């Protein structure tokens, strides 16, 4: 079946094809995004249209206190390579990890992007160190605390990518010497209301899905922790392929047991799926798997303060 989706935004169809991404590949990607959003795969043409209509939206991607794992997850997603699709359907004007510019040239790029007359969307990765006026995290001679205070209120939309940006992550774990905070906790009093795409790292499809929802003008319902309900509306436990074993009282006694190899429930080995909200079992990483399918318990990485509240990770 061939869809006519009108890929014409700034020659996006031609750019995708030059990168070896066919119309079929693009629609396959859009189908995966639809599934992550809890929509039917038949919504792929609508998502494709959202990603290719009008002028490419300007995106500024900021890094704070983090490990860059969220960016790595995005860049390493394949079939088709998500970075090729995203970078050809948005205008990624600033990203400290992958941009060629550095020093004063990078500062100029950033200032140009955040003063774009058409506005910009801001994606933020990493927690904000706030102790000693933000002294423990600086970029270009400016603290992360001050940088985000200057930039985020100007954005048309702010998306916190990963649990560090959403809630502080491991940087905010006890004893939290840098007094790290998540974006909303840090800047809520100046009007910033970020959409939290939680996870360590989050599934890139959830990040793209949030962008698609924003570009489509959808009403993005958020839960009490600022996460889109479309991705974080159910517990991992309720979607898990091992759920029948849980209900039957069949629990693996150890990781190297025959029961574990047969797919028995990992709850007694520390799985935090019952208290974790995410769509991992449905929106697979690289369309292949997720931790529990690979034999590892869910550690609750999309939950606020999971490093403190849900550890030790290998105890029930």
matplotlib code that plots the C-alpha trace (Angstrom):
import matplotlib.pyplot as plt

x = [0.0, 1.4, 0.6, 0.7, 2.0, 3.3, 6.9, 7.8, 9.0, 12.2, 12.9, 12.8, 11.8, 14.9, 17.1, 15.8, 16.2, 19.8, 20.4, 19.0, 15.6, 12.7, 9.1, 8.4, 11.2, 9.8, 6.3, 7.6, 9.2, 6.0, 4.1, 6.5, 5.9, 2.2, 2.4, 4.5, 1.8, -0.9, -2.3, -3.1, -0.3, -2.7, -2.0, 1.4, 0.5, -0.9, 2.4, 4.4, 2.4, 3.1, 6.8, 6.9, 4.5, 5.5, 8.9, 11.1, 10.7, 13.8, 15.0, 17.6, 19.0, 20.7, 23.0, 23.3, 24.5, 24.1, 26.0, 24.7, 23.1, 19.8, 21.4, 23.3, 20.0, 18.6, 21.6, 22.0, 18.4, 18.3, 16.2, 15.9, 18.4, 16.3, 18.9, 18.7, 15.0, 14.8, 17.6, 15.9, 12.4, 13.4, 16.1, 18.4, 20.1, 22.1, 23.3, 26.6, 27.5, 27.2, 27.6, 30.7, 31.0, 32.8, 33.8, 32.5, 31.1, 28.9, 27.7, 26.8, 24.9, 22.9, 22.1, 20.9, 18.7, 17.0, 16.3, 14.7, 11.7, 9.7, 10.5, 12.0, 11.4, 13.8, 14.9, 16.8, 19.0, 20.5, 19.8, 20.5, 23.2, 21.9, 24.3, 26.5, 24.5, 25.0, 28.8, 29.1, 28.0, 29.2, 29.1, 31.0, 31.7, 28.0, 26.4, 23.8, 21.5, 21.8, 21.8, 18.5, 16.9, 17.8, 16.7, 13.8, 11.2, 11.7, 10.9, 7.5, 7.7, 10.2, 10.7, 12.8, 14.6, 15.5, 15.0, 17.9, 16.2, 12.8, 13.6, 17.3, 18.3, 21.4, 22.8, 19.9, 20.4, 21.4, 23.4, 23.0, 26.1, 25.4, 21.7, 20.7, 17.1, 14.9, 13.7, 10.2, 11.4, 14.1, 12.2, 8.5, 8.4, 9.4, 6.7, 8.5, 6.3, 8.3, 6.9, 8.8, 10.0, 11.3, 13.6, 17.3, 17.5, 14.0, 12.9, 13.6, 10.2, 8.6, 10.6, 9.7, 6.1, 6.0, 7.4, 4.8, 1.9, 3.1, 3.4, 0.0, -1.5, -2.7, -3.7, -0.9, -2.4, 0.2, 0.2, 1.0, 4.7, 4.6, 4.8, 2.5, -0.2, 0.0, 3.4, 3.3, -0.4, 0.1, 2.5, 5.3, 3.9, 0.5, 2.0, 4.7, 5.0, 5.8, 2.6, 0.9, 3.7, 3.3, -0.5, 0.3, 2.8, 5.7, 8.8, 12.4, 14.6, 17.8, 19.0, 20.7, 17.8, 15.8, 12.8, 14.3, 15.3, 11.7, 10.5, 9.1, 8.5, 11.5, 9.6, 11.4, 14.7, 14.0, 11.7, 10.0, 7.5, 4.5, 5.4, 6.8, 4.9, 6.3, 5.5, 8.8, 7.0, 5.1, 7.6, 10.6, 14.1, 15.4, 12.2, 14.0, 13.5, 13.5, 15.2, 12.8, 12.7, 16.5, 16.3, 16.9, 14.4, 12.9, 14.7, 11.9, 14.1, 11.2, 10.0, 11.0, 14.0, 14.2, 17.9, 16.8, 13.3, 13.5, 17.0, 18.5, 17.6, 18.0, 15.8, 12.0]
y = [0.0, 3.4, 6.5, 9.9, 12.0, 15.0, 15.1, 18.5, 20.5, 22.3, 19.3, 16.8, 13.9, 14.4, 14.7, 11.5, 9.6, 10.9, 9.4, 6.1, 6.5, 5.6, 6.6, 3.2, 3.5, 6.9, 5.5, 2.5, 5.0, 7.0, 3.8, 3.1, 6.6, 6.1, 2.9, 4.7, 7.3, 4.7, 5.2, 2.8, 2.2, 3.6, 7.0, 6.9, 9.3, 11.8, 11.7, 12.0, 15.1, 16.7, 16.1, 17.4, 20.3, 23.9, 25.3, 23.0, 24.0, 25.3, 23.1, 24.1, 21.1, 22.0, 19.8, 20.2, 17.7, 14.3, 11.5, 12.3, 8.8, 10.3, 11.8, 8.5, 6.6, 8.9, 8.8, 5.0, 4.1, 2.4, 0.9, 3.6, 5.8, 8.1, 10.9, 11.1, 11.3, 13.8, 16.1, 16.2, 17.0, 19.6, 22.3, 21.2, 24.6, 23.9, 20.6, 20.8, 17.1, 16.8, 20.4, 21.4, 24.9, 25.5, 28.5, 31.9, 30.4, 28.1, 30.9, 32.9, 29.9, 29.6, 33.3, 33.3, 30.3, 31.6, 34.9, 33.2, 35.4, 32.2, 30.9, 27.6, 24.4, 23.7, 20.1, 19.9, 17.0, 16.9, 18.2, 21.8, 22.2, 25.0, 25.0, 28.1, 29.9, 27.0, 27.0, 23.3, 23.3, 25.8, 26.1, 28.8, 30.6, 30.7, 28.5, 25.9, 27.5, 30.9, 29.6, 27.8, 30.7, 32.9, 30.5, 28.4, 31.1, 32.2, 28.8, 27.9, 24.5, 22.9, 19.1, 17.6, 14.6, 12.0, 11.6, 13.9, 16.8, 15.8, 15.2, 15.6, 11.9, 10.5, 14.0, 14.7, 11.4, 11.7, 13.5, 15.7, 17.9, 20.2, 20.6, 19.4, 19.8, 19.0, 21.7, 22.3, 22.2, 24.7, 27.1, 26.6, 29.9, 31.8, 30.1, 27.1, 24.1, 21.4, 18.1, 15.4, 12.5, 10.4, 7.4, 6.6, 6.9, 7.4, 5.7, 8.1, 7.3, 9.0, 12.1, 12.2, 11.4, 14.5, 16.6, 15.2, 15.9, 19.4, 20.0, 18.6, 21.0, 18.1, 18.6, 16.7, 15.4, 15.2, 13.1, 14.5, 14.1, 16.1, 13.1, 12.6, 10.1, 8.7, 7.3, 7.0, 6.2, 2.5, 0.6, -1.4, -4.3, -4.2, -4.3, -6.9, -10.2, -11.9, -10.8, -14.2, -15.7, -13.1, -13.8, -17.5, -16.9, -18.1, -16.1, -16.7, -17.5, -16.3, -14.8, -18.0, -20.3, -22.4, -20.5, -17.2, -18.7, -19.8, -16.2, -16.4, -13.1, -11.2, -9.4, -11.2, -10.3, -6.6, -5.7, -2.4, -2.7, -2.6, 0.9, 2.3, 4.1, 3.8, 2.2, 0.1, -3.2, -1.6, 0.9, -1.4, 0.0, -0.3, -2.4, -5.3, -5.4, -3.8, -4.7, -7.3, -9.1, -9.2, -10.8, -7.8, -6.3, -2.9, -0.5, 2.2, 4.7, 6.8, 7.5, 10.7, 10.1, 6.4, 6.2, 6.8, 5.5, 2.3, 1.0, -1.5, -2.5, -6.2, -6.6, -7.0]
z = [0.0, -1.0, 1.0, -0.5, 2.3, 0.5, 1.8, 0.6, 3.6, 2.5, 0.2, 3.1, 0.8, -1.3, 1.7, 3.3, 0.0, -0.3, 3.1, 2.0, 3.7, 1.4, 1.8, 3.1, 5.8, 6.8, 7.2, 9.1, 11.5, 11.8, 12.6, 15.4, 16.8, 16.5, 18.6, 21.2, 21.4, 21.9, 18.4, 15.7, 13.1, 10.5, 12.0, 10.3, 7.4, 9.9, 11.9, 8.7, 7.7, 11.1, 10.7, 7.1, 6.9, 6.7, 7.7, 9.7, 13.4, 15.1, 17.9, 20.6, 22.5, 25.8, 27.9, 31.7, 34.4, 32.7, 31.0, 27.4, 27.4, 26.2, 23.1, 22.6, 22.7, 20.1, 17.8, 18.0, 17.2, 13.8, 11.0, 9.9, 11.7, 13.8, 13.8, 10.0, 10.0, 12.9, 11.6, 8.2, 9.5, 12.2, 12.2, 15.0, 15.4, 18.6, 20.2, 22.1, 21.6, 17.8, 16.5, 14.7, 16.2, 19.4, 21.6, 20.5, 17.3, 19.3, 21.5, 18.4, 17.0, 20.3, 20.5, 16.9, 17.5, 20.6, 18.9, 15.9, 15.0, 14.4, 17.8, 18.9, 20.8, 23.5, 24.5, 27.7, 28.9, 32.3, 35.8, 37.0, 39.7, 42.0, 44.9, 45.2, 42.5, 40.0, 40.3, 39.8, 36.2, 33.6, 29.8, 27.9, 31.1, 32.1, 34.7, 33.5, 36.1, 34.4, 30.9, 31.3, 33.2, 30.2, 27.4, 28.6, 29.2, 25.5, 24.1, 22.6, 24.3, 26.6, 26.7, 29.5, 27.9, 30.5, 34.2, 35.1, 33.3, 34.5, 38.2, 38.8, 38.2, 39.8, 40.3, 42.8, 44.6, 48.3, 49.5, 46.4, 47.0, 44.0, 45.0, 41.5, 40.4, 37.5, 35.1, 36.5, 40.1, 39.2, 36.9, 37.6, 39.4, 36.3, 34.2, 32.7, 32.4, 30.7, 29.3, 31.1, 28.9, 31.8, 31.6, 31.9, 29.0, 27.7, 24.5, 21.7, 20.2, 23.3, 22.7, 19.0, 19.9, 22.2, 19.4, 17.0, 19.4, 19.9, 16.1, 15.6, 18.2, 20.3, 23.9, 25.7, 28.9, 31.7, 34.8, 38.3, 37.5, 34.3, 32.0, 28.9, 29.8, 26.3, 27.1, 30.9, 31.6, 32.5, 34.7, 33.2, 35.2, 33.5, 30.0, 30.8, 28.8, 32.1, 33.8, 33.5, 35.5, 38.2, 38.4, 38.6, 41.4, 39.3, 40.3, 39.2, 42.2, 40.6, 37.3, 36.2, 37.1, 34.6, 35.7, 34.7, 31.3, 30.9, 31.4, 34.9, 36.7, 38.1, 40.9, 43.7, 42.0, 42.4, 39.4, 40.1, 37.2, 39.5, 40.7, 37.4, 34.7, 31.2, 27.8, 27.6, 26.8, 24.0, 22.5, 22.3, 22.0, 18.5, 17.8, 19.5, 23.3, 26.7, 30.0, 31.2, 27.9, 28.1, 31.6, 33.7, 36.3, 35.7, 38.0, 37.8, 35.9, 34.8, 38.3, 40.3, 42.7, 41.7, 42.7, 46.3, 46.5, 44.5, 45.4, 46.2, 42.7, 43.2, 46.2, 46.1]

ax = plt.figure().add_subplot(projection="3d")
ax.plot(x, y, z, "-o")
ax.set_aspect("equal")
plt.show()
